[in-house]
Amino acid sequence: MLGPILIALLAMVVVGAIGFALVPSAIGDGRAEQRLKSFQGDIRVNRLEQDASRVRDQRRKDLQQTLKSQTAALNQKKRVSLKAMLFQAGMTIKPAAFIRNSIIFGLAILVLLIVLQVPIFFAPVFALAGGYLLPRIYVNRKRRKYQDKFLDELPNAVEAIVRGVKTGLPLNDSIRVVAKDAKEPVRSEFARVLDQQSVGMSITEAVTVLLDRVPLAEVNFFVVVITVQQQAGGNLSEALGNLAKVLRNRKKMKQKIKAMSSEAKASAGIIGSLPFFVAILVSITSPTYLAPLFTTTIGNIWLGIGVLMLSAGVFVMSKMVKFDY
């Protein structure tokens, strides 16, 4: 008797459950649709996030590739030719004229040494070394000063470009402002970039010419930022703003290293100049004491050995107090 009643109750429960599940959708309940829309929205958000992540990864790869290629090119330019050295020093003299002036300078040193009665087999060696090394030391020193002046003004120029881009100016107009108002040599170099664009170069090719003129890591950073922005897009003002902060931090670090190494440089200068001061003082107090070094064969040999040892010591000390930053 209980069996049919129990079966009837179970049938009623099943029918009620089916009706409860089907009737709300039949009368237009929107909860299922809301769940479907939210699920589709989640899918759309995930796709957007994946696309954004893919774009960021691609831009990062482009930046790394560009930086790698630019750094490789910069490392290859460490051994520069005479023409490039004169160009990077901001000098307009041609290599042929520079070599001619170096030869004339060496001959003048030779004549001066002969007049001072330096031994005949020492005079040509000193004249050759002086005619070859001293002009190049002068060019390298002028090149370094040119680069230091450029680095001192480069953060201000980058910040000026950032302000121009934030106010809505195009990149070329912002560079034109720098070329008009910045200090030398940044003004001339950015004017050169504009001149390169006026003859048909793109902004990417024009800033590469800037790297040829001033082959420094900081300029390489600027070139990479401009190149990547032109190729992959992005927020130029933010990238250049971060670059300006990096340049200022590197400048502070450079000044700190210079201050910390000044004592070692002073010591090296004193030690390197001490033999000359001692020789001058001894010659003043006792003029004939050092004469055998110049009048005898064995004295000339020992004098040459002393000059070689002193040169090696100066070279080692210069390497010890020279830091790359």
C-alpha positions as CSV (number, residue, x, y, z in Angstrom):
1,M,0.0,0.0,0.0
2,L,2.9,2.3,0.8
3,G,4.7,1.5,-2.4
4,P,2.3,3.3,-4.8
5,I,2.0,6.3,-2.5
6,L,5.8,6.6,-2.2
7,I,6.2,6.4,-6.0
8,A,3.5,9.0,-6.4
9,L,5.3,11.4,-4.0
10,L,8.7,10.9,-5.8
11,A,7.0,11.6,-9.1
12,M,5.5,14.8,-7.7
13,V,8.9,15.9,-6.4
14,V,10.5,15.2,-9.8
15,V,7.8,17.1,-11.6
16,G,8.1,20.0,-9.2
17,A,11.8,20.2,-9.6
18,I,11.5,20.2,-13.4
19,G,8.9,22.9,-13.2
20,F,11.0,25.0,-10.8
21,A,13.9,24.7,-13.2
22,L,12.0,25.4,-16.4
23,V,9.3,27.9,-15.4
24,P,11.6,30.8,-14.4
25,S,13.4,30.7,-17.7
26,A,10.1,30.6,-19.5
27,I,8.8,33.7,-17.7
28,G,12.0,35.6,-18.5
29,D,14.2,35.4,-15.4
30,G,17.5,37.2,-16.3
31,R,19.8,35.5,-13.8
32,A,21.0,33.0,-16.4
33,E,21.5,35.7,-18.9
34,Q,23.4,37.8,-16.4
35,R,25.7,34.8,-15.6
36,L,26.3,34.3,-19.3
37,K,27.1,38.0,-19.9
38,S,29.4,38.1,-16.9
39,F,31.2,35.0,-18.2
40,Q,31.5,36.6,-21.6
41,G,32.8,39.8,-20.0
42,D,35.4,37.8,-18.1
43,I,36.5,36.2,-21.4
44,R,36.7,39.7,-23.0
45,V,38.8,41.1,-20.1
46,N,41.1,38.1,-20.2
47,R,41.6,38.6,-23.9
48,L,42.4,42.3,-23.5
49,E,44.8,41.5,-20.7
50,Q,46.5,38.9,-22.9
51,D,46.7,41.3,-25.8
52,A,48.2,44.0,-23.5
53,S,50.7,41.5,-22.1
54,R,51.6,40.4,-25.6
55,V,52.2,44.0,-26.7
56,R,54.3,44.7,-23.6
57,D,56.4,41.6,-24.2
58,Q,56.9,42.5,-27.8
59,R,57.9,46.0,-26.9
60,R,60.3,44.7,-24.3
61,K,61.8,42.4,-26.9
62,D,62.1,45.3,-29.4
63,L,63.8,47.4,-26.7
64,Q,66.2,44.7,-25.8
65,Q,67.1,44.0,-29.4
66,T,67.6,47.7,-30.2
67,L,69.6,48.2,-27.1
68,K,71.7,45.2,-27.8
69,S,72.4,46.3,-31.4
70,Q,73.2,49.9,-30.3
71,T,75.5,48.7,-27.5
72,A,77.3,46.4,-29.9
73,A,77.8,49.2,-32.4
74,L,79.0,51.5,-29.6
75,N,81.5,48.9,-28.4
76,Q,82.9,48.5,-31.9
77,K,83.6,52.3,-32.0
78,K,86.0,52.2,-29.0
79,R,89.0,52.2,-31.4
80,V,88.2,55.2,-33.5
81,S,90.1,56.4,-36.5
82,L,91.8,59.8,-36.7
83,K,89.0,61.2,-38.7
84,A,86.4,60.1,-36.2
85,M,88.5,61.3,-33.3
86,L,88.7,64.8,-34.8
87,F,85.0,64.8,-35.6
88,Q,84.1,63.8,-32.1
89,A,86.4,66.4,-30.6
90,G,84.4,69.1,-32.5
91,M,87.5,70.1,-34.6
92,T,87.1,71.1,-38.2
93,I,90.7,70.3,-39.2
94,K,91.2,67.5,-41.8
95,P,93.2,64.4,-41.0
96,A,95.8,65.2,-43.7
97,A,96.4,68.7,-42.2
98,F,96.5,67.2,-38.7
99,I,99.2,64.7,-39.8
100,R,101.2,67.5,-41.5
101,N,101.1,69.7,-38.4
102,S,102.1,66.7,-36.2
103,I,105.2,66.1,-38.5
104,I,106.1,69.8,-38.3
105,F,105.7,69.6,-34.5
106,G,108.0,66.6,-34.3
107,L,110.7,68.3,-36.4
108,A,110.5,71.3,-34.1
109,I,111.0,69.0,-31.1
110,L,114.0,67.4,-32.9
111,V,115.6,70.8,-33.5
112,L,115.1,71.9,-30.0
113,L,116.6,68.7,-28.6
114,I,119.6,69.1,-30.9
115,V,120.1,72.7,-29.7
116,L,119.9,71.4,-26.1
117,Q,122.6,68.9,-27.0
118,V,120.6,65.8,-26.2
119,P,122.4,62.7,-27.4
120,I,121.9,62.2,-31.1
121,F,120.4,58.7,-30.8
122,F,117.9,59.9,-28.1
123,A,116.7,63.0,-29.9
124,P,115.0,61.3,-32.9
125,V,113.2,58.9,-30.5
126,F,111.9,61.7,-28.3
127,A,111.0,63.8,-31.3
128,L,109.1,60.9,-32.9
129,A,107.2,60.1,-29.7
130,G,106.4,63.8,-29.1
131,G,105.2,64.4,-32.6
132,Y,103.0,61.3,-32.6
133,L,101.7,61.3,-29.0
134,L,101.4,64.9,-27.9
135,P,98.9,66.0,-30.7
136,R,96.8,62.9,-30.1
137,I,96.8,63.5,-26.3
138,Y,95.6,67.1,-27.1
139,V,92.8,65.8,-29.4
140,N,91.7,63.1,-26.8
141,R,91.7,65.7,-24.1
142,K,89.6,68.1,-26.2
143,R,87.3,65.2,-27.1
144,R,86.8,64.3,-23.5
145,K,86.0,67.9,-22.6
146,Y,83.5,68.1,-25.4
147,Q,81.7,65.0,-24.2
148,D,81.7,66.2,-20.6
149,K,80.1,69.4,-21.6
150,F,77.5,67.5,-23.7
151,L,76.6,65.2,-20.7
152,D,76.3,68.2,-18.4
153,E,73.6,69.7,-20.5
154,L,71.9,66.6,-21.9
155,P,69.6,66.0,-18.9
156,N,68.3,69.6,-19.2
157,A,67.7,69.0,-22.9
158,V,65.8,65.8,-22.3
159,E,63.6,67.4,-19.7
160,A,62.9,70.3,-22.2
161,I,61.8,67.7,-24.7
162,V,59.6,66.1,-22.1
163,R,57.9,69.4,-21.3
164,G,57.3,70.1,-24.9
165,V,55.8,66.6,-25.6
166,K,53.5,67.0,-22.5
167,T,52.2,70.3,-23.7
168,G,51.3,68.7,-27.1
169,L,54.2,69.7,-29.3
170,P,55.5,67.2,-31.8
171,L,58.9,65.6,-31.2
172,N,60.5,67.6,-33.9
173,D,59.3,70.9,-32.5
174,S,60.5,70.0,-29.0
175,I,63.9,69.2,-30.5
176,R,63.8,72.5,-32.3
177,V,63.3,74.3,-29.0
178,V,66.3,72.5,-27.6
179,A,68.4,73.4,-30.6
180,K,67.4,77.1,-30.1
181,D,67.7,77.5,-26.3
182,A,70.1,74.9,-25.0
183,K,73.7,75.5,-24.2
184,E,76.6,74.4,-26.4
185,P,77.5,71.8,-27.5
186,V,74.0,70.3,-27.1
187,R,72.5,73.1,-29.1
188,S,74.7,72.5,-32.1
189,E,74.3,68.7,-32.0
190,F,70.5,68.9,-31.9
191,A,70.5,71.4,-34.7
192,R,72.6,68.9,-36.6
193,V,69.8,66.3,-36.0
194,L,67.2,68.8,-37.5
195,D,69.5,69.4,-40.4
196,Q,69.7,65.7,-41.1
197,Q,65.9,65.5,-41.1
198,S,65.7,68.4,-43.5
199,V,67.7,66.4,-46.1
200,G,65.3,63.4,-45.9
201,M,66.5,61.3,-42.9
202,S,63.9,60.0,-40.5
203,I,64.1,60.9,-36.8
204,T,65.6,57.4,-36.1
205,E,68.4,57.9,-38.6
206,A,69.0,61.5,-37.5
207,V,69.5,60.6,-33.8
208,T,71.9,57.8,-34.8
209,V,74.1,60.6,-36.3
210,L,74.1,62.1,-32.8
211,L,75.5,58.9,-31.5
212,D,78.3,58.9,-34.1
213,R,79.2,62.4,-32.9
214,V,79.1,61.7,-29.1
215,P,79.6,57.9,-28.7
216,L,78.6,57.6,-25.0
217,A,76.3,55.3,-23.1
218,E,74.0,58.1,-22.1
219,V,73.5,59.2,-25.7
220,N,72.9,55.6,-26.6
221,F,70.0,55.5,-24.0
222,F,68.4,58.5,-25.7
223,V,68.8,57.0,-29.1
224,V,67.3,53.7,-28.0
225,V,64.3,55.5,-26.4
226,I,63.6,57.5,-29.6
227,T,64.1,54.5,-31.8
228,V,61.8,52.2,-29.9
229,Q,59.1,54.8,-29.5
230,Q,59.1,55.4,-33.3
231,Q,59.0,51.7,-34.0
232,A,56.6,50.4,-31.3
233,G,54.8,53.5,-30.0
234,G,54.2,54.2,-26.3
235,N,54.3,57.1,-23.9
236,L,57.3,59.2,-25.1
237,S,57.1,61.7,-22.3
238,E,57.2,59.1,-19.6
239,A,60.1,57.2,-21.2
240,L,62.1,60.4,-21.6
241,G,61.2,61.5,-18.1
242,N,62.6,58.3,-16.7
243,L,65.7,58.7,-18.9
244,A,66.3,62.2,-17.5
245,K,66.2,60.8,-14.0
246,V,68.7,58.1,-15.0
247,L,71.0,60.7,-16.6
248,R,71.0,62.8,-13.5
249,N,71.7,59.8,-11.3
250,R,74.6,58.8,-13.5
251,K,75.9,62.4,-13.4
252,K,75.8,62.3,-9.6
253,M,77.6,59.0,-9.5
254,K,80.2,60.3,-11.9
255,Q,80.9,63.3,-9.7
256,K,81.0,61.1,-6.6
257,I,83.6,58.8,-8.2
258,K,85.6,61.8,-9.3
259,A,85.7,63.2,-5.8
260,M,86.6,59.8,-4.3
261,S,89.4,59.2,-6.8
262,S,90.9,62.8,-6.6
263,E,93.3,61.8,-3.8
264,A,94.7,58.9,-5.8
265,K,95.1,61.1,-8.9
266,A,96.9,63.7,-6.8
267,S,99.2,61.1,-5.4
268,A,99.9,59.6,-8.8
269,G,100.8,63.1,-10.2
270,I,103.2,63.8,-7.3
271,I,104.9,60.5,-7.6
272,G,105.2,60.8,-11.4
273,S,106.7,64.3,-11.3
274,L,109.0,63.7,-8.3
275,P,112.0,62.4,-10.4
276,F,111.9,65.6,-12.5
277,F,111.8,67.9,-9.5
278,V,114.7,66.0,-7.9
279,A,116.8,66.1,-11.0
280,I,116.2,69.9,-11.3
281,L,117.0,70.6,-7.7
282,V,120.2,68.4,-7.9
283,S,121.3,70.2,-11.1
284,I,120.8,73.6,-9.4
285,T,122.8,72.7,-6.3
286,S,125.4,70.5,-8.0
287,P,125.4,71.1,-11.8
288,T,128.0,68.4,-12.6
289,Y,126.4,65.6,-10.5
290,L,124.1,64.3,-13.2
291,A,126.4,65.1,-16.1
292,P,127.6,61.5,-16.6
293,L,124.0,60.5,-17.5
294,F,124.3,62.6,-20.6
295,T,128.0,62.5,-21.5
296,T,128.9,58.8,-21.0
297,T,127.6,55.7,-22.8
298,I,126.7,53.8,-19.7
299,G,125.0,56.9,-18.4
300,N,122.9,57.2,-21.5
301,I,121.9,53.5,-21.2
302,W,120.8,53.9,-17.6
303,L,119.0,57.2,-18.5
304,G,117.1,55.3,-21.2
305,I,116.2,52.5,-18.7
306,G,115.1,55.1,-16.2
307,V,112.8,56.8,-18.7
308,L,111.3,53.5,-19.8
309,M,110.7,52.5,-16.1
310,L,109.2,55.9,-15.3
311,S,106.9,55.7,-18.4
312,A,105.7,52.2,-17.4
313,G,105.0,53.4,-13.8
314,V,103.1,56.4,-15.1
315,F,101.1,54.2,-17.4
316,V,100.2,51.8,-14.5
317,M,99.2,54.6,-12.2
318,S,97.1,56.2,-14.8
319,K,95.2,52.9,-15.3
320,M,94.8,52.5,-11.5
321,V,93.2,55.9,-11.1
322,K,91.0,55.8,-14.2
323,F,87.5,54.5,-13.7
324,D,84.7,53.7,-16.2
325,Y,81.3,54.9,-15.2
